[in-house]
Amino acid sequence: MNERVKNRLDYINSKAYHKYRVNVPYDVTDILKDASPMMETTKLFTLACDREVPLLFGDDIFGFNRYHTELPHDEHVDKIPGAIRFSGNMIIDYATFLEGGINGYLNKIDKYYEINKDSSELYDCMKLCLKSCENIVNKYKELAKKENNIKLYSALENVPMNGATNYYEALICVRFLSFILRLARIQHITLGRFDVYMKPYFDMSVKAGISRDELIELTELFFISMNIDTDLYDGVQKGDNGQSMVLGGIDKDGNDVFSDLTEICLFASEELKLIDPKINLRVNKNTPLEFYERATRLTKQGLGFPQYSNDDVVIPFMVKLGYDYEDAVNYGVAACWEVITSGLASDLPNAETMNFPLIVERTTDKYLLSSETFEEFKDHFKDELIREIDSLVEHRNNMKYMPEPLMSMFINPCIERGLDHFYGGSKYANDGIHGAGIANASDALAAIKLKVFDEKSVSKETLLDALHSDFDGYEQLRYELANAPKMGNNDDYVDDIASFVMDTFASNLNGRKNSRGGVYRAGTGSAMEYILSAEKVGATADGRKAKDPFSSSFSPSLHVKTQGLLSAIQSFTKYDLSNIANGGPFTIELHNTVFRNDEGIKKVAMLVKTFIGLGGHQIQLNAINKETLLDAQKHPENYPNLIVRVWGWSGYFVELDSKYQNHILARLDYNF
């Protein structure tokens, strides 16, 4: 990196700019008293914009930094009782904004205002939002002029009011969109297929004679700017902010979109070693080994990314669920890894969570004693699983939503239809349900099959007593259960059960209608539920004690010893994952010594390529050193920038709650 980028990076890492922020709570109860639900959402946004004071930190060529840490809140107002107030995990239509800017949207709204007269409130609220956006742009333009920041001032003379004319202006537009959507309290704003929608503007700058070094500098400074306010973004933990970027993949004609811009993004991430943006790579069975080797050099940095997503699995999955092919091809990922199409969807890919070990626990308590065979017991499990699907669907279908005029502008075809994205405006409105603890549940079912029904070495009563006592006094039985067949060893005894579990889930959920005109989608992800859902489950027959965590997403259970990475991959690719691809990666930890030389890099690359070739859905790798992590727990002050992959995102290890730190430490780390 050049000196300018280095200085900027040092400044951001120092967090010295935090002193310029203010925390001023703002009670809006009286202001919102007579507002409609749509106007309430609009007023909250316009108030947040009006209060913002422009901040430029040093050599800042992007701006749009938060001044107020506290946004206007509406906790005393309840226009739609129990409604979800703010959306997220969506990909907005970046391409249209880059093409026409704020004025382009104003013109589009005016065009449809006369056509959809019943939608006047929505259009009026959209225009109020855009007016507030314009005011913020003017504030920054004035400050840039005052501080003689000529580069930023000149760009703001055009964008984001109008369409971008070069790469730098396009980057400002993306930074601006992230800023205003956060002010609207819209969570987990993903960056979508960055190297696709930015490519025309990148090419414009190349054609205009901008050097590659200058393009790298712009990209790195943009990446740095996206890390400035991440501590203010809502998430389960710091770092869980949704700033995922998708690179690569195919276009509608099947051509790979990998370009020099893709490479520059990988290079920038590798040099900066920041948690944002989190890189996700789209690949397929034809992706050359050289690309995986290139990406593995980024994994080596210990950032917990890139995460890989298999086009050969995801695109067919989406088409099966009713997405047009060209929209499925244009998929990106949500905050973590859930698949969503770009600019057309009000999809909620993490709407609910299926807690698989809980279903095993219920089935065991209710039906183990009365089941004469494992097949009978398995049928009871299936019935319980379907009942839980019914319950989750009913719960989600009863959900209500506050309208979001700002977000609706950027989801198509909301403006054309004159409808909010939650209420029929978007082309797609599908809901995804995560699948937490698949490995734990399958392992538990396999242990019951082996010990109780096949070997008959453990009585039903003994197993129930052991589970209900959390194995107190049953240490030997727990040891035997822990050594029963486990996913990750390419053992059909348990892997066939896992396929049954996933097929029951997928076949009884996929395509079911939701309350928003869309359908449901099944996935293998767990997100934070490997901790939260696990706390609701007692001891299970895989040897897991009560409340102990599940494995992260689609991975071997904690403490399971596998025969190696290849056997683990083979276990987790036996089922046709194009039936259950809402999102959920095979997650593995690699000791960082694996990457010590070119041979290690090539082995990791071949491993990922093998996973994809076998039909794996998604895979993410954590390059870790447990000795370093343990020392960081003892001396966090020495490791402020130590990064790990937590579930679908990367964060600073020392900022995590201890339960998430300990989960990462408990995961099996592989070596070669």
C-alpha positions as CSV (number, residue, x, y, z in Angstrom):
1,M,0.0,0.0,0.0
2,N,1.2,3.5,-0.6
3,E,1.9,6.1,2.1
4,R,-1.5,7.8,1.8
5,V,-3.4,4.5,2.4
6,K,-1.0,3.5,5.2
7,N,-1.6,6.8,7.1
8,R,-5.3,6.4,6.6
9,L,-5.3,2.9,7.8
10,D,-3.3,3.8,10.9
11,Y,-5.7,6.6,11.7
12,I,-8.7,4.3,11.4
13,N,-7.1,1.6,13.5
14,S,-6.3,4.1,16.2
15,K,-10.0,4.9,16.5
16,A,-9.0,8.5,17.3
17,Y,-12.0,9.8,15.4
18,H,-14.4,8.4,18.0
19,K,-13.9,11.6,20.0
20,Y,-15.8,13.6,17.4
21,R,-19.0,11.7,17.9
22,V,-21.8,12.7,20.2
23,N,-24.5,10.7,22.0
24,V,-27.7,12.7,22.3
25,P,-30.8,10.7,22.8
26,Y,-33.8,12.0,21.0
27,D,-37.4,11.2,22.1
28,V,-39.8,11.5,19.2
29,T,-43.0,10.5,20.9
30,D,-44.8,13.8,20.5
31,I,-43.5,14.3,16.9
32,L,-44.8,10.9,15.8
33,K,-48.0,11.1,17.8
34,D,-50.4,11.6,14.8
35,A,-48.2,10.1,12.1
36,S,-49.3,7.2,10.0
37,P,-47.1,4.1,10.1
38,M,-45.5,5.1,6.8
39,M,-45.0,8.7,7.9
40,E,-43.6,7.5,11.2
41,T,-40.8,5.6,9.5
42,T,-40.2,8.6,7.2
43,K,-40.0,11.1,10.0
44,L,-37.6,9.0,12.0
45,F,-35.3,9.0,8.9
46,T,-35.6,12.7,8.2
47,L,-35.0,13.6,11.8
48,A,-31.9,11.5,11.8
49,C,-30.6,13.2,8.7
50,D,-31.5,16.7,10.0
51,R,-29.5,16.1,13.2
52,E,-26.4,14.8,11.4
53,V,-23.3,17.1,11.4
54,P,-20.8,16.4,8.5
55,L,-17.5,15.0,9.6
56,L,-14.3,14.7,7.5
57,F,-11.5,12.9,9.3
58,G,-8.1,14.1,8.0
59,D,-7.4,13.1,4.4
60,D,-11.0,11.8,3.8
61,I,-12.1,11.6,0.2
62,F,-15.4,9.8,0.9
63,G,-17.1,11.4,3.9
64,F,-20.5,10.3,5.1
65,N,-19.4,9.5,8.6
66,R,-21.7,9.2,11.6
67,Y,-21.8,12.2,14.1
68,H,-24.7,11.0,16.4
69,T,-24.2,7.6,17.9
70,E,-27.8,7.5,19.0
71,L,-30.6,7.6,16.4
72,P,-34.1,9.0,17.0
73,H,-36.1,6.2,18.5
74,D,-39.8,5.3,18.6
75,E,-40.1,2.9,21.4
76,H,-43.1,4.7,22.8
77,V,-45.0,4.6,19.6
78,D,-46.8,1.5,18.4
79,K,-48.7,2.2,15.2
80,I,-48.7,-1.5,14.2
81,P,-48.5,-3.6,17.4
82,G,-45.7,-6.1,17.4
83,A,-44.5,-5.1,13.9
84,I,-40.9,-5.6,12.7
85,R,-39.7,-2.1,12.4
86,F,-36.6,-2.3,10.3
87,S,-35.5,-4.6,7.6
88,G,-32.1,-5.8,6.4
89,N,-30.2,-8.6,4.8
90,M,-31.2,-7.4,1.4
91,I,-29.3,-6.3,-1.7
92,I,-30.5,-2.9,-3.0
93,D,-30.5,-1.9,-6.7
94,Y,-27.0,-0.3,-6.8
95,A,-26.9,-0.2,-10.6
96,T,-29.9,2.1,-11.0
97,F,-28.7,4.5,-8.3
98,L,-25.2,4.7,-9.9
99,E,-26.8,5.4,-13.2
100,G,-29.2,8.2,-12.2
101,G,-28.5,9.2,-8.6
102,I,-31.1,11.0,-6.4
103,N,-32.4,13.0,-9.3
104,G,-33.0,9.8,-11.3
105,Y,-35.3,8.5,-8.5
106,L,-37.1,11.8,-8.1
107,N,-37.9,11.7,-11.8
108,K,-39.0,8.1,-11.6
109,I,-41.3,8.9,-8.7
110,D,-42.8,11.9,-10.5
111,K,-43.5,9.6,-13.5
112,Y,-45.5,7.1,-11.5
113,Y,-47.1,9.6,-9.2
114,E,-49.9,10.3,-11.7
115,I,-50.3,6.7,-12.7
116,N,-50.7,5.3,-9.2
117,K,-52.8,8.0,-7.5
118,D,-53.7,5.7,-4.6
119,S,-50.0,5.5,-3.7
120,S,-49.5,9.2,-3.1
121,E,-48.5,8.8,0.5
122,L,-45.7,6.3,-0.4
123,Y,-44.5,8.6,-3.1
124,D,-44.7,11.7,-0.8
125,C,-42.7,9.8,1.8
126,M,-40.1,8.7,-0.7
127,K,-39.6,12.3,-1.9
128,L,-39.3,13.5,1.7
129,C,-36.6,10.9,2.2
130,L,-34.7,12.0,-0.9
131,K,-34.9,15.7,0.1
132,S,-33.2,14.8,3.4
133,C,-30.6,12.9,1.4
134,E,-30.0,16.0,-0.7
135,N,-29.6,18.1,2.4
136,I,-26.9,15.7,3.8
137,V,-25.1,15.9,0.4
138,N,-25.1,19.7,0.6
139,K,-23.7,19.7,4.1
140,Y,-20.8,17.5,3.0
141,K,-20.2,19.6,-0.1
142,E,-20.1,22.8,1.9
143,L,-17.7,21.2,4.4
144,A,-15.4,19.8,1.7
145,K,-15.2,23.2,0.1
146,K,-14.5,24.9,3.5
147,E,-11.7,22.4,4.2
148,N,-10.3,22.7,0.7
149,N,-11.0,19.0,0.0
150,I,-11.1,19.7,-3.7
151,K,-11.3,16.0,-4.8
152,L,-14.4,15.3,-2.7
153,Y,-16.0,18.7,-3.4
154,S,-15.6,18.2,-7.1
155,A,-17.2,14.8,-7.0
156,L,-20.1,16.0,-4.8
157,E,-20.9,18.6,-7.4
158,N,-22.2,15.6,-9.4
159,V,-22.9,12.6,-7.2
160,P,-24.9,11.4,-5.6
161,M,-27.4,13.8,-7.0
162,N,-26.7,12.6,-10.5
163,G,-25.3,9.4,-12.0
164,A,-21.6,8.5,-11.6
165,T,-19.2,9.2,-14.4
166,N,-16.2,7.3,-13.1
167,Y,-15.0,4.8,-10.5
168,Y,-14.4,7.3,-7.7
169,E,-17.8,8.8,-8.1
170,A,-19.4,5.4,-8.1
171,L,-17.6,4.5,-4.9
172,I,-18.9,7.7,-3.2
173,C,-22.4,6.6,-4.2
174,V,-22.0,3.2,-2.6
175,R,-20.6,4.8,0.6
176,F,-23.5,7.3,0.6
177,L,-26.1,4.6,0.3
178,S,-24.6,2.6,3.2
179,F,-24.7,5.8,5.3
180,I,-28.3,6.8,4.7
181,L,-29.7,3.3,5.0
182,R,-28.0,3.0,8.4
183,L,-29.5,6.3,9.4
184,A,-32.9,4.7,8.5
185,R,-31.9,1.9,10.9
186,I,-32.0,-0.6,8.1
187,Q,-29.7,-3.4,9.2
188,H,-27.0,-5.5,7.6
189,I,-26.7,-3.7,4.3
190,T,-24.9,-6.0,2.0
191,L,-22.8,-4.7,-0.9
192,G,-24.0,-7.3,-3.5
193,R,-22.1,-8.2,-6.7
194,F,-19.7,-5.3,-6.4
195,D,-17.4,-6.3,-9.3
196,V,-20.5,-6.5,-11.6
197,Y,-22.3,-3.2,-11.0
198,M,-19.1,-1.3,-10.4
199,K,-17.4,-2.6,-13.5
200,P,-18.8,0.0,-16.0
201,Y,-17.5,2.9,-13.9
202,F,-14.1,1.1,-13.3
203,D,-13.8,0.8,-17.1
204,M,-14.7,4.5,-17.6
205,S,-11.8,5.4,-15.3
206,V,-9.4,3.0,-17.1
207,K,-10.4,4.5,-20.4
208,A,-9.8,8.0,-19.0
209,G,-6.2,7.1,-18.2
210,I,-6.5,6.4,-14.5
211,S,-3.6,4.2,-13.6
212,R,-3.9,0.8,-11.9
213,D,-2.1,2.1,-8.8
214,E,-4.6,4.9,-8.5
215,L,-7.5,2.4,-8.9
216,I,-6.0,0.3,-6.1
217,E,-5.6,3.4,-3.9
218,L,-9.2,4.3,-4.4
219,T,-10.4,0.8,-3.6
220,E,-8.3,0.6,-0.5
221,L,-9.5,4.0,0.7
222,F,-13.1,3.0,0.1
223,F,-12.6,-0.2,2.0
224,I,-11.1,1.8,4.9
225,S,-14.1,4.1,4.8
226,M,-16.5,1.2,5.2
227,N,-14.8,0.3,8.5
228,I,-15.2,3.7,10.2
229,D,-18.6,3.3,11.8
230,T,-18.9,-0.4,12.0
231,D,-19.0,-0.3,15.8
232,L,-22.3,1.6,15.6
233,Y,-24.0,-0.9,13.4
234,D,-26.4,-3.2,15.1
235,G,-25.6,-6.9,15.3
236,V,-25.4,-9.8,17.7
237,Q,-21.7,-8.9,18.3
238,K,-19.5,-6.2,17.2
239,G,-18.4,-6.9,13.6
240,D,-21.8,-8.5,12.8
241,N,-22.7,-5.6,10.5
242,G,-23.6,-7.2,7.2
243,Q,-21.1,-5.6,4.9
244,S,-20.6,-8.6,2.7
245,M,-19.3,-8.2,-0.8
246,V,-19.8,-10.8,-3.6
247,L,-17.2,-11.2,-6.3
248,G,-17.0,-13.5,-9.3
249,G,-19.6,-16.0,-10.5
250,I,-21.2,-16.3,-13.9
251,D,-23.5,-14.0,-15.9
252,K,-26.7,-15.0,-17.6
253,D,-24.8,-16.3,-20.6
254,G,-22.6,-18.6,-18.4
255,N,-19.5,-16.4,-18.7
256,D,-17.3,-15.9,-15.7
257,V,-17.3,-12.3,-14.6
258,F,-13.9,-12.4,-12.9
259,S,-12.0,-9.2,-13.9
260,D,-9.2,-6.9,-13.0
261,L,-11.6,-5.2,-10.6
262,T,-12.2,-8.5,-8.8
263,E,-8.4,-9.0,-8.4
264,I,-8.0,-5.4,-7.1
265,C,-10.7,-6.1,-4.5
266,L,-8.9,-9.2,-3.4
267,F,-5.6,-7.4,-3.3
268,A,-7.0,-4.5,-1.3
269,S,-8.5,-6.9,1.3
270,E,-5.3,-8.8,1.5
271,E,-3.2,-5.7,2.1
272,L,-5.5,-3.9,4.6
273,K,-6.5,-6.9,6.8
274,L,-9.7,-5.3,7.9
275,I,-13.0,-7.0,8.8
276,D,-14.9,-5.1,6.1
277,P,-15.9,-5.7,3.5
278,K,-16.3,-9.4,4.0
279,I,-15.4,-11.1,0.8
280,N,-17.6,-13.9,-0.7
281,L,-16.6,-15.6,-3.9
282,R,-18.9,-17.2,-6.4
283,V,-17.4,-20.3,-8.0
284,N,-18.4,-23.4,-9.9
285,K,-17.1,-26.8,-11.0
286,N,-15.2,-25.1,-13.9
287,T,-13.4,-22.5,-11.8
288,P,-9.7,-23.1,-12.3
289,L,-7.4,-24.2,-9.5
290,E,-5.4,-21.0,-10.0
291,F,-8.3,-18.9,-8.8
292,Y,-8.6,-21.0,-5.6
293,E,-4.9,-20.5,-5.0
294,R,-5.3,-16.8,-5.4
295,A,-8.2,-16.7,-3.0
296,T,-6.4,-19.0,-0.5
297,R,-3.7,-16.3,-0.2
298,L,-6.4,-14.1,1.2
299,T,-7.5,-16.9,3.6
300,K,-3.9,-17.0,4.8
301,Q,-4.3,-13.5,6.2
302,G,-6.5,-14.9,9.0
303,L,-9.5,-12.7,8.2
304,G,-12.0,-15.7,8.0
305,F,-12.8,-15.0,4.4
306,P,-13.3,-15.4,1.5
307,Q,-16.3,-17.6,1.8
308,Y,-17.2,-19.6,-1.3
309,S,-20.6,-20.1,-2.8
310,N,-21.2,-22.7,-5.5
311,D,-23.2,-21.4,-8.5
312,D,-23.9,-25.0,-9.6
313,V,-25.9,-25.5,-6.4
314,V,-27.4,-22.1,-5.6
315,I,-28.8,-21.2,-9.1
316,P,-30.7,-24.4,-9.5
317,F,-32.0,-24.1,-6.0
318,M,-33.4,-20.6,-6.7
319,V,-34.9,-21.6,-10.0
320,K,-36.7,-24.5,-8.3
321,L,-38.3,-21.9,-6.0
322,G,-39.6,-19.7,-8.7
323,Y,-36.8,-17.2,-9.4
324,D,-36.4,-16.3,-13.1
325,Y,-33.1,-17.7,-14.3
326,E,-31.5,-14.3,-15.0
327,D,-32.4,-13.2,-11.4
328,A,-31.1,-16.4,-9.9
329,V,-27.8,-15.9,-11.8
330,N,-27.6,-12.4,-10.3
331,Y,-27.6,-13.6,-6.7
332,G,-25.5,-12.3,-4.0
333,V,-25.5,-13.0,-0.2
334,A,-27.0,-11.4,2.8
335,A,-25.1,-10.3,5.9
336,C,-23.6,-13.7,6.2
337,W,-24.1,-16.2,3.4
338,E,-27.8,-16.5,2.8
339,V,-28.5,-16.3,-1.0
340,I,-30.6,-13.4,-2.3
341,T,-31.1,-11.9,-5.7
342,S,-30.0,-8.3,-6.4
343,G,-32.3,-5.3,-6.3
344,L,-35.6,-7.2,-6.7
345,A,-36.2,-9.0,-3.5
346,S,-37.7,-8.3,-0.1
347,D,-36.5,-11.7,0.9
348,L,-36.0,-12.4,4.6
349,P,-33.5,-15.3,4.4
350,N,-33.1,-15.7,8.1
351,A,-36.7,-15.4,9.1
352,E,-36.8,-18.4,11.5
353,T,-34.6,-21.2,12.8
354,M,-35.2,-24.9,12.8
355,N,-33.6,-26.3,16.0
356,F,-32.9,-29.9,14.9
357,P,-31.5,-31.2,18.2
358,L,-34.6,-29.9,20.0
359,I,-36.8,-32.0,17.7
360,V,-34.6,-35.0,18.6
361,E,-35.0,-34.2,22.3
362,R,-38.8,-34.0,22.0
363,T,-39.0,-37.2,20.0
364,T,-36.8,-39.0,22.4
365,D,-38.8,-37.9,25.4
366,K,-42.2,-38.6,23.9
367,Y,-41.7,-41.7,21.8
368,L,-38.5,-43.6,22.6
369,L,-40.2,-45.9,25.1
370,S,-43.1,-46.8,22.8
371,S,-41.0,-47.3,19.6
372,E,-40.5,-50.9,18.8
373,T,-38.0,-50.2,15.9
374,F,-35.8,-47.4,14.9
375,E,-37.9,-46.9,11.7
376,E,-40.9,-46.3,14.0
377,F,-38.9,-43.9,16.1
378,K,-37.7,-42.1,12.9
379,D,-41.2,-41.7,11.7
380,H,-42.1,-40.0,15.0
381,F,-39.1,-37.7,14.5
382,K,-40.4,-36.9,11.0
383,D,-43.8,-36.1,12.4
384,E,-42.3,-33.8,15.1
385,L,-40.2,-32.1,12.5
386,I,-43.1,-31.4,10.2
387,R,-45.1,-30.1,13.2
388,E,-42.3,-27.7,14.0
389,I,-42.2,-26.5,10.4
390,D,-45.9,-25.8,10.6
391,S,-45.4,-23.9,13.8
392,L,-42.5,-21.8,12.4
393,V,-44.5,-21.0,9.3
394,E,-47.5,-20.0,11.2
395,H,-45.5,-17.8,13.5
396,R,-43.8,-16.0,10.6
397,N,-47.0,-15.7,8.6
398,N,-48.6,-13.8,11.5
399,M,-45.7,-11.2,11.5
400,K,-46.5,-7.6,10.7
401,Y,-44.1,-5.0,9.3
402,M,-43.7,-1.3,9.4
403,P,-43.5,0.2,5.9
404,E,-40.1,1.5,4.7
405,P,-40.4,4.1,1.9
406,L,-36.6,4.7,1.7
407,M,-35.7,1.0,1.3
408,S,-38.6,0.5,-1.1
409,M,-37.1,2.9,-3.6
410,F,-34.1,0.6,-4.0
411,I,-36.1,-2.6,-4.4
412,N,-37.8,-3.2,-7.7
413,P,-40.5,-2.7,-8.9
414,C,-41.8,-1.0,-5.8
415,I,-41.9,2.5,-7.4
416,E,-43.6,1.2,-10.5
417,R,-46.2,-0.7,-8.4
418,G,-46.6,2.1,-5.9
419,L,-46.2,-0.4,-3.1
420,D,-43.9,-0.8,-0.1
421,H,-41.4,-3.6,-0.4
422,F,-43.0,-5.4,2.6
423,Y,-46.5,-5.1,1.0
424,G,-46.3,-6.4,-2.5
425,G,-43.8,-4.0,-4.1
426,S,-40.9,-6.3,-4.7
427,K,-40.7,-9.0,-7.3
428,Y,-39.7,-11.6,-4.7
429,A,-40.7,-11.8,-1.1
430,N,-39.5,-15.2,0.1
431,D,-38.6,-16.3,3.6
432,G,-35.7,-18.5,4.6
433,I,-35.5,-20.8,7.6
434,H,-32.1,-21.7,9.0
435,G,-31.3,-25.3,10.0
436,A,-29.3,-25.3,13.3
437,G,-27.5,-28.3,14.6
438,I,-28.0,-30.7,11.7
439,A,-24.8,-32.6,12.6
440,N,-25.7,-32.9,16.3
441,A,-29.2,-34.1,15.5
442,S,-28.0,-36.7,13.0
443,D,-25.3,-37.9,15.3
444,A,-27.8,-38.3,18.2
445,L,-30.2,-40.2,16.0
446,A,-27.4,-42.5,14.8
447,A,-26.4,-43.2,18.4
448,I,-29.9,-44.1,19.3
449,K,-30.2,-46.4,16.3
450,L,-26.9,-48.1,17.2
451,K,-27.0,-48.4,20.9
452,V,-30.8,-48.9,21.6
453,F,-32.1,-50.6,18.5
454,D,-29.3,-52.3,16.6
455,E,-26.9,-53.4,19.3
456,K,-29.5,-53.2,22.1
457,S,-26.5,-52.5,24.4
458,V,-28.4,-49.6,26.1
459,S,-31.9,-49.8,27.4
460,K,-34.4,-47.1,26.6
461,E,-34.9,-46.4,30.2
462,T,-31.2,-46.0,30.9
463,L,-30.7,-43.7,28.0
464,L,-33.6,-41.5,29.1
465,D,-32.3,-41.4,32.7
466,A,-28.8,-40.5,31.5
467,L,-30.2,-37.6,29.3
468,H,-32.5,-36.3,32.0
469,S,-29.6,-36.3,34.5
470,D,-27.3,-34.6,32.0
471,F,-25.1,-37.7,32.2
472,D,-24.4,-37.2,35.9
473,G,-23.4,-40.7,36.9
474,Y,-23.4,-42.0,33.3
475,E,-20.0,-40.9,32.2
476,Q,-19.2,-44.3,30.6
477,L,-22.4,-44.2,28.6
478,R,-21.7,-40.7,27.5
479,Y,-18.3,-41.8,26.4
480,E,-19.9,-44.7,24.3
481,L,-22.4,-42.3,22.8
482,A,-19.7,-39.8,21.9
483,N,-17.9,-42.6,20.1
484,A,-20.9,-43.7,18.1
485,P,-20.8,-42.9,14.3
486,K,-20.6,-39.1,13.6
487,M,-21.0,-36.9,10.6
488,G,-17.6,-36.0,9.2
489,N,-16.2,-39.6,8.7
490,N,-17.8,-40.5,5.4
491,D,-19.9,-43.1,7.3
492,D,-23.2,-44.0,5.6
493,Y,-24.6,-45.2,8.9
494,V,-24.9,-41.6,10.1
495,D,-24.7,-39.7,6.8
496,D,-27.8,-41.5,5.5
497,I,-29.7,-40.3,8.6
498,A,-28.5,-36.8,8.0
499,S,-29.8,-37.0,4.4
500,F,-33.1,-38.1,5.8
501,V,-33.2,-35.2,8.2
502,M,-32.4,-32.6,5.5
503,D,-34.8,-34.1,3.0
504,T,-37.6,-34.1,5.5
505,F,-36.9,-30.4,6.2
506,A,-36.5,-29.3,2.6
507,S,-39.4,-31.3,1.1
508,N,-41.9,-30.1,3.7
509,L,-40.8,-26.5,3.7
510,N,-39.6,-25.4,0.2
511,G,-42.3,-23.7,-1.8
512,R,-44.8,-23.3,1.1
513,K,-46.6,-20.0,0.8
514,N,-45.8,-17.2,3.2
515,S,-48.0,-14.2,4.0
516,R,-46.2,-11.8,1.7
517,G,-46.9,-13.5,-1.6
518,G,-43.7,-15.5,-1.6
519,V,-42.5,-18.9,-0.5
520,Y,-40.3,-20.5,2.1
521,R,-36.7,-21.8,1.6
522,A,-34.7,-24.3,3.6
523,G,-31.1,-23.9,4.6
524,T,-28.3,-25.5,6.6
525,G,-27.1,-22.3,8.4
526,S,-27.2,-21.6,12.1
527,A,-25.9,-18.1,12.4
528,M,-25.7,-17.3,16.2
529,E,-28.2,-20.1,16.9
530,Y,-25.3,-22.5,17.4
531,I,-25.2,-20.8,20.8
532,L,-28.7,-19.4,21.4
533,S,-30.8,-22.4,20.2
534,A,-28.4,-24.8,21.9
535,E,-29.1,-23.2,25.2
536,K,-32.7,-24.4,24.9
537,V,-31.8,-28.1,24.5
538,G,-31.0,-30.6,27.2
539,A,-28.5,-33.4,26.9
540,T,-28.7,-35.3,23.6
541,A,-27.8,-38.9,22.6
542,D,-24.7,-37.8,20.7
543,G,-23.0,-37.3,24.0
544,R,-23.6,-33.5,24.1
545,K,-24.4,-32.1,27.5
546,A,-27.3,-29.8,28.2
547,K,-27.0,-26.3,26.7
548,D,-23.6,-27.1,25.1
549,P,-23.2,-25.4,21.7
550,F,-24.0,-27.0,18.4
551,S,-21.6,-27.0,15.5
552,S,-21.4,-23.8,13.4
553,S,-23.9,-24.1,10.5
554,F,-23.1,-27.2,8.3
555,S,-20.1,-28.7,10.0
556,P,-19.1,-31.6,12.2
557,S,-20.2,-31.4,15.8
558,L,-17.8,-29.9,18.3
559,H,-15.1,-32.3,19.7
560,V,-15.8,-34.9,17.0
561,K,-12.6,-36.5,15.7
562,T,-12.8,-37.0,12.0
563,Q,-10.6,-39.1,9.8
564,G,-9.5,-36.0,8.0
565,L,-10.8,-33.2,5.8
566,L,-11.6,-35.4,2.8
567,S,-13.8,-37.6,4.8
568,A,-15.5,-34.6,6.4
569,I,-16.2,-33.1,2.9
570,Q,-17.5,-36.4,1.6
571,S,-20.0,-36.6,4.6
572,F,-21.3,-33.1,4.0
573,T,-21.8,-33.4,0.2
574,K,-23.8,-36.7,0.0
575,Y,-27.2,-35.0,0.1
576,D,-28.3,-33.0,-3.0
577,L,-27.7,-29.6,-1.5
578,S,-29.5,-27.8,-4.3
579,N,-32.6,-28.7,-2.2
580,I,-31.5,-26.9,0.9
581,A,-29.4,-23.9,-0.3
582,N,-31.0,-21.0,1.5
583,G,-27.6,-20.6,3.0
584,G,-25.2,-22.4,5.4
585,P,-21.6,-23.1,4.9
586,F,-19.4,-26.0,5.7
587,T,-17.1,-24.3,8.2
588,I,-13.6,-25.6,9.0
589,E,-10.7,-24.3,11.0
590,L,-7.2,-24.7,9.6
591,H,-4.1,-24.3,11.7
592,N,-2.3,-21.3,10.3
593,T,0.9,-23.3,9.8
594,V,-1.0,-25.0,6.9
595,F,-0.4,-21.8,4.9
596,R,3.4,-21.7,5.6
597,N,4.4,-22.3,1.9
598,D,3.2,-22.6,-1.6
599,E,2.6,-26.3,-1.2
600,G,0.2,-25.6,1.7
601,I,-1.6,-22.9,-0.3
602,K,-2.1,-25.4,-3.2
603,K,-3.4,-28.1,-0.9
604,V,-6.0,-25.8,0.6
605,A,-7.0,-24.6,-2.9
606,M,-7.4,-28.2,-4.0
607,L,-9.5,-28.9,-1.0
608,V,-11.9,-26.1,-1.7
609,K,-12.1,-27.1,-5.4
610,T,-12.8,-30.7,-4.4
611,F,-15.7,-29.6,-2.1
612,I,-17.2,-27.5,-4.9
613,G,-16.8,-30.3,-7.5
614,L,-18.5,-32.8,-5.2
615,G,-21.6,-30.5,-5.0
616,G,-20.8,-28.6,-1.8
617,H,-23.0,-25.6,-1.3
618,Q,-20.8,-23.1,0.6
619,I,-17.5,-23.3,2.4
620,Q,-15.6,-21.0,4.7
621,L,-12.2,-21.4,6.3
622,N,-10.7,-20.0,9.4
623,A,-6.9,-19.8,9.5
624,I,-6.3,-19.8,13.3
625,N,-3.7,-20.5,15.9
626,K,-5.3,-21.7,19.2
627,E,-2.2,-20.7,21.2
628,T,-2.6,-17.2,20.0
629,L,-6.3,-17.1,20.7
630,L,-5.8,-18.4,24.2
631,D,-3.2,-15.7,24.8
632,A,-5.6,-13.1,23.4
633,Q,-8.2,-14.2,26.0
634,K,-5.6,-13.6,28.8
635,H,-4.1,-10.4,27.3
636,P,-6.7,-8.8,25.0
637,E,-4.8,-5.5,25.1
638,N,-2.1,-7.1,23.0
639,Y,-4.4,-8.3,20.2
640,P,-6.7,-5.4,19.2
641,N,-6.7,-6.4,15.5
642,L,-6.8,-10.2,15.8
643,I,-9.6,-11.3,13.4
644,V,-11.6,-14.6,13.4
645,R,-14.6,-16.0,11.5
646,V,-17.5,-16.2,14.0
647,W,-20.3,-17.6,11.9
648,G,-21.1,-15.9,8.6
649,W,-19.0,-12.8,9.4
650,S,-15.6,-11.9,10.8
651,G,-14.9,-9.8,13.8
652,Y,-12.2,-8.8,16.2
653,F,-11.6,-11.7,18.6
654,V,-11.1,-9.6,21.7
655,E,-14.5,-7.8,21.2
656,L,-16.5,-11.1,21.2
657,D,-18.4,-12.4,24.2
658,S,-16.5,-15.3,25.8
659,K,-19.1,-17.9,24.7
660,Y,-18.3,-17.1,21.1
661,Q,-14.5,-17.0,21.7
662,N,-14.8,-20.4,23.4
663,H,-16.8,-21.9,20.6
664,I,-14.1,-21.0,18.1
665,L,-11.5,-22.5,20.4
666,A,-13.6,-25.7,20.7
667,R,-13.8,-26.3,16.9
668,L,-11.5,-28.9,15.5
669,D,-8.6,-27.3,13.7
670,Y,-7.2,-29.4,10.9
671,N,-3.6,-29.7,9.7
672,F,-2.0,-31.4,6.7
